[in-house]
Each structure stands twice: as structure tokens, then as C-alpha cells.
Amino acid sequence: MTETASHPYAGTGAHTGSYYAASANPAPLRPVLRGTHEADICVVGAGYSGLSTALHLAEKGYSVTLIEGARIGWGASGRNGGQIVNGLNASLQTIEARYGHDTATFVAGLVNEGGEIIRERIARYNIQCDLREGNVFAALTNRHMAELRERKALWESYGLRNQKMLDKAQMRDHVRSDLYEGGMIDTTGGHMHPLNLALGEADALEANGATIFEMSPVTSVETEGAHPIVRTKDGVIRCKTLVLCGNAYLGDVVPDLEKRVMPVSTQMMATEPLGAERAQALMPSGACIEDVRYILDYYRMSADNRLLFGGGTVYGGADPKDIKAKLWKNLQKVFPELKDTRIDYAWSGNFALSFSRVPQMGRLGANTYFAHGYSGHGVTGSHTFGRILSEAIDGDLSRFDVFANLPWIPFPGGRQLRVPYSVLGSWYYALRDRLGV
Ligand SMILES: Cc1cc2nc3c(=O)[nH]c(=O)nc-3n(C[C@H](O)[C@H](O)[C@H](O)COP(=O)(O)OP(=O)(O)OC[C@H]3O[C@@H](n4cnc5c(N)ncnc54)[C@H](O)[C@@H]3O)c2cc1C
């Protein structure tokens, strides 16, 4: 239950041993930051938050420098389930209850935006990342079905009509497993190769004139004063506007941000290629699946017909010793027929959890912006937040201000106790899931 304190870039900074790293499109190694540089806009972190912010700004004609501690997409953005799930992790119901109807209406107006940005990027820059359509939420119990019906009704009350309930038989059009009572499909969701999306966005960024440094961990930032300063071991960038997008991997480089979110790891593994026929038999529609439990399974077929299966969480962000052992039981509950299947890759990655599950953006000092805390569902949210940050930097604060003014809620017990308290909370919800109550 202890939090990991190790520096995220220990070792070479090379990509984790994921299936995605093994099947990544070729990418150049960008230079390390050395010496002193001036920049209009400096973005720290080349995950989707940083890439989206930087690319939106570069497209508007700003001069942008992006600095990454390891490689492009080294963090959650290059390791995730690849599931394009509309919405922020916190439900509209939670947002309505906590922040009121107007905020919920505002959020409902942008829940599909991230998926649209991703598709627009893929099309405009011809990014090869195996995009497929459809994401399905799977229900293991009747209570889960009731939850999904409520969620659909709530989304419809905000004018969002892209979801359809699936009974037990219809669910089998998407996943041939006896585990589920039914589910709900979002026809505007989808999935893709997440690292290749990030790599394609980095290429697009350079095509728009931006500069990228890799293998250059930022060790400190100065956010006071008109010109923020970023320091690495070998270099300094002095800029007009700084954007911090290190998310769960930023660690304690910026203490004001560290206390707002907690790193949490989740794990994935990839089977050997199953062959097109078998893959199609197991998941006929090609949509990706996530179930609706508190600690959920999420999975999909890769373009080369491997089952990519994820699940589990470790509060504090440590890597479990044996990822395969951790996920194997869950995989077999879904697909018992895969019991003799080889696992070729297993990996772990950290996302940033905020206590309310609502992602955060804001400002430190006059000219430093940040976004983080997508709480496990950030593929779409990070793209939307990047656009909203770019609008703010470009002078339109209207959407930025709504998020920046939402009061964030500290973890009970602060840094010392947030891990044990969260573990206790998750036991409670996992127990409810197991008991079906
Ligand atoms: C295993 C896993 C599965 C997931 N599955 C899904 C999914 O299927 N669907 C979904 O919606 N969400 C999923 N998520 C969450 C989603 O991946 C994240 O919310 C999203 O990628 C966050 O993007 P980001 O750019 O904010 O952070 P990251 O992608 O983590 O990027 C942060 C970057 O900042 C860099 N950085 C940090 N500190 C420094 C520093 N000091 N100096 C320089 N660089 C620094 C890091 O190296 C990293 O590259 C998953 C997450 C994980 C870990």
C-alpha cells in the first residue's frame, strides 16, 4: 500500500514492453534539450493532453516547443486500452449532483468532442492507427443493466442519443461470452492503436512547425513572473506560456499539482495472434468492451487479431509483480476457451485519479496552465482538454474558466493516507460488485 517514489524515467526512458511498443510505427528519436532556449509556448509532456494542446496551438500559428521526459506516448497515452469512450470518468449524474445542472449541461455539450477531435486528426494527418468503430459497456448483473438504462436516460435528457441498450442475445453480437446479462453500445465510441495515434500527432505537430525534445525530464519549473522557466538536467527553456501535461508521471516536480491527483496503475496483456476467424467468432462486431464494475475488465481485438485485455488497479501507481497472474483469471471468466492461449506481452501504466473523478484544468501563476486527472478514462477527455487549453491561451477563456473554477476536492487523509483510504473505498465497491448489490 505504499506509494511508489521512484523517478519515472529511471533507466533508459525507452517505451515499456507493451504490445503497442512492439507494433509501433517507425518514429525518429527527437533531440535532448541542451543549452538555453526561448519559446513562445512550452508544453511539458507528450501524451494526448500535451500533444492535443500543442497541435491545436501550432495549427493556429503559435510557435510551440514540446518537451517529453522519455519518448512520445511513453505514459498512459501510449499504453492504454485504446478505447475511445465518450464522456468524462465522472458521470453526468455525479457532475449534476456536485456542480449543478448548468455545469452538467456544459459538460454534456462536450462529451463527444474528444472522439471527434481524434477522428479529425486521423483523417487530416492520415494517421495509421487501426481505428475501428463502436464501444460497448457490458453488464454482468441485472443491477448493472438498470444502471446502464439510467445512464442512457440521463444522457438522452441532455440530448445525447448515441447509445442503445443490448439484451443478452444482442450482446452476443459483440462478445460471445456467457458472462453478461446484456449491455449498451455507444455507436460513436471506438478504438485504435494508442501509441500510433500519439506518434502520428507528434508528426503532425512537427509538420505544423513545432519543435519536440525527447528524453529530457523536466526537473523543476518556475511559474511565478511573466516568463515561466523550465529546467532539465542539461537545458533551460524560458517561455511566454507554459503548459504542464505530465499527468500521473509528473511526480513531485510541481508540488501544487502533485497533491491534486493520485497515480493509479492499471494493467494490460496481449495474447498471441488468434487468427481472423477465431477473433471474429469471439468478438463478432469488432467493437471494444468494458464492463461497468468499479474495478473493470476492458478488452478488444487488435488489428492483428490479438486479444488485448486490461483490468485491475493499484493505488499509488506501483507495477504488480506478475501482471499475467493478476489478469488471467478475469480473462478466463470472459473467454474460458482461451485457457491454453499464450500471452505475448503484459504491461502496466499509470493514470491520474482525482478524488471526484472529474478531470482538472487550471492555471498556476499568470502564464502557466495545466490539465490532468482523467481518472482512467482520458483518451477523449485529454483531447478535449487540449483544445480548451489552446482556446484559453489564444484568448478565449469561456470554456477554460468553467473547469478552472470547479472546486477540486482533496483526497481524505492527504498524501500519507490517500492510498490506504482509496484501497478501502475500492474494496467496498468491489465487494458490492461481487455481491451484485
Ligand atoms: C493501462 C491503461 C489503460 C487505459 N485505458 C484507457 C482506455 O481504454 N480509454 C480511456 O479513455 N482511457 C484509458 N486510460 C487513461 C488514458 O490513457 C489517460 O487518461 C490519458 O492517456 C492521459 O493522457 P495525458 O497526456 O494526460 O497523460 P500521459 O499520457 O501519461 O502523458 C504524460 C506525459 O508527460 C511526460 N512527463 C511527465 N513528467 C514529465 C517531466 N517532469 N518532464 C517531461 N515529461 C514529463 C510523461 O513521460 C508522459 O509521456 C488508460 C490508462 C492506462 C495507464
The ligand as a Gaussian input file, in Angstrom:
#p B3LYP/6-31G(d) Opt

LIG

0 1
 C       -3.057000       0.800000     -18.936000
 C       -4.014000       1.959000     -19.156000
 C       -5.183000       1.731000     -19.864000
 C       -6.065000       2.802000     -20.123000
 N       -7.110000       2.574000     -20.954000
 C       -7.874000       3.632000     -21.334000
 C       -8.872000       3.460000     -22.320000
 O       -9.006000       2.387000     -22.920000
 N       -9.673000       4.531000     -22.616000
 C       -9.511000       5.739000     -21.997000
 O      -10.267000       6.665000     -22.262000
 N       -8.512000       5.943000     -21.115000
 C       -7.683000       4.929000     -20.787000
 N       -6.640000       5.153000     -19.940000
 C       -6.375000       6.526000     -19.476000
 C       -5.715000       7.366000     -20.584000
 O       -4.691000       6.628000     -21.205000
 C       -5.150000       8.645000     -19.966000
 O       -6.184000       9.322000     -19.278000
 C       -4.574000       9.611000     -20.995000
 O       -3.720000       8.936000     -21.879000
 C       -3.854000      10.735000     -20.265000
 O       -3.076000      11.463000     -21.185000
 P       -2.034000      12.553000     -20.624000
 O       -1.368000      13.131000     -21.788000
 O       -2.725000      13.469000     -19.693000
 O       -1.011000      11.697000     -19.725000
 P        0.160000      10.711000     -20.206000
 O       -0.201000      10.003000     -21.429000
 O        0.564000       9.900000     -19.039000
 O        1.324000      11.696000     -20.639000
 C        2.098000      12.408000     -19.731000
 C        3.470000      12.570000     -20.362000
 O        4.198000      13.526000     -19.614000
 C        5.517000      13.092000     -19.521000
 N        6.106000      13.721000     -18.333000
 C        5.712000      13.573000     -17.053000
 N        6.504000      14.263000     -16.239000
 C        7.422000      14.849000     -17.029000
 C        8.535000      15.673000     -16.733000
 N        8.894000      16.008000     -15.498000
 N        9.275000      16.107000     -17.792000
 C        8.957000      15.792000     -19.062000
 N        7.921000      14.977000     -19.361000
 C        7.163000      14.531000     -18.356000
 C        5.403000      11.581000     -19.410000
 O        6.601000      10.923000     -19.764000
 C        4.261000      11.265000     -20.337000
 O        4.694000      10.954000     -21.635000
 C       -5.770000       4.101000     -19.606000
 C       -4.615000       4.306000     -18.864000
 C       -3.728000       3.256000     -18.640000
 C       -2.484000       3.509000     -17.855000

